[in-house]
Amino acid sequence: AEPAALGEGKRKKRKRRKKGEKASGGEAQGPAAPAAPPRSPQEFSSNWKALQELLKQKANDSDKSLSTCQTVTKKKQLLKAGKSREVAALNGNGNVVNSKSTNETDSGSAKDSLPLVKPKLKGVTTDKKLNGTKSKGKDCKEKKKSGILKEKSDIKHKRRKAEEHTEQQPTEPEIWFDDVDPKDIEAAIGPEAAKIARRNLGLETGQSKQSVEQVLVKEKASEGLTRAVAMDCEMVGVGPKGEDSIVARVSIVNQFGKCVYDKYVKPTEEVTDYRTAVSGIRPENINTGEAFKTVQKEVADILKGRILVGHALRNDLKVLFLDHPKKKIRDTQRYKPFKQRVKHSRPSLKLLCEKLLNIQVQTSEHCSIQDAQAAMRLYTLEKKKWEAAIKNKS
């Protein structure tokens, strides 16, 4: 009977001990007790929280050298992983469990069970890397497709340009410009349009002289002498190498561009270089020309008391052995406002006409009449200012 009573007493003590443990709420067994792996959803959620804190600390230490773009992508990855873990933390009934841990045993088990959760995260990152490579592959394919499409569009654009270029050439009714240089029409529209314009003007080839004359010569104007006249001379070469110059032609025009004097001059010496490419002088022109002294006297009579206009007049007066008062000379090469406009210290007559009159002269052989007309037109362009400046100086 005694052993039975003792057995009942032991049983009662065991029951009391169990009740005491339940009442204490499952206190920690002590530091020596080994931590068991997490089993309940609450333990898993506390594990995940502790792991997140550790990852944040590591990210703050190691990501200082990384760019802001990389840190943002890492945070996004962590948030996505957290959401997947939160989805996993469900009851058997399908209800979400609170992620807050209230027991000390949860925190302890989280620290001890960190190695168990890490391999899962590695799997997640590798999956994401795989997804990244897949997306890169898709991007490469898309880039290739876009490159092919661009090449196709470029080819189509080139074809369209070629078709536009090979469109029907303009017909005569479409070209109706009256006072436009055919060269300008050629630059703007094309050679076919320039041909039509030249045909309409009666100039099949070469420069449109008619349009140049319209600029330089005033129609229905006086053909006599005026207060101002312009002169130009053509010269040929004499001497061993043709370096010295003598006069071969003299042309004078009035203020309206009308020619009042034009004569070829017989050479006083043997001509060694006719300079035909520039001067336009040929042997037959000067062999039947006027005597030098006659031309010299006639020119001197015309210039007497008049304003003399020209370009580089010093050379023209030198070959004629004539002199003229400086106050009466208007040299377009030495006029300062012209120099400033074309930005040249010694501008040529061709350059001045291109820049100021928008015409082309001296394109091939020079013509002394046209050169004199061009100089006069430049003078009349600035006549009022030019004369006012000379009055102020005097």
QUIMO-V945992 format. One record per pair of residues at least 24 apart in sequence whose C-alpha atoms are under 6 Angstrom apart, sorted by sequence separation. I is the first residue (numbers start at 0). GAP is how many residues later the second one is. D is the distance in Angstrom with one decimal. If there is no record, write none. Layout:
i=[I;I]
gap=[GAP;GAP]
d=[D;D]
This chain:
i=[228;264;265;228;263;264;265;228;264;227;264;225;224;241;241;237;236;237;222;236;236;217;235;216;216;233;40;44;45;42;46;309;246;245;34;227;229;226;227;228;229;230;228;229;232;279;278;279;277;278;276;277;256;250;250;232;231;231;230;229;229;215;215]
gap=[24;24;24;25;25;25;25;26;26;27;27;28;29;30;31;33;34;34;35;35;36;38;38;39;40;45;48;54;55;63;63;65;72;73;74;78;78;79;79;79;79;79;80;80;83;85;86;86;87;87;88;88;116;117;118;135;136;140;141;142;146;157;161]
d=[5.7;4.7;5.6;4.6;4.7;4.8;5.4;5.8;5.9;5.7;5.8;5.6;5.7;5.2;5.2;4.8;5.9;5.0;5.6;5.8;4.6;5.3;4.8;5.8;4.5;5.6;5.4;5.3;5.9;5.5;4.3;5.2;5.6;5.7;5.6;5.6;5.7;5.5;4.5;5.4;4.3;5.6;5.9;5.4;5.7;5.1;6.0;6.0;4.8;5.3;5.4;5.5;5.0;5.7;5.4;5.9;5.3;5.2;5.2;5.3;5.7;5.8;5.8]
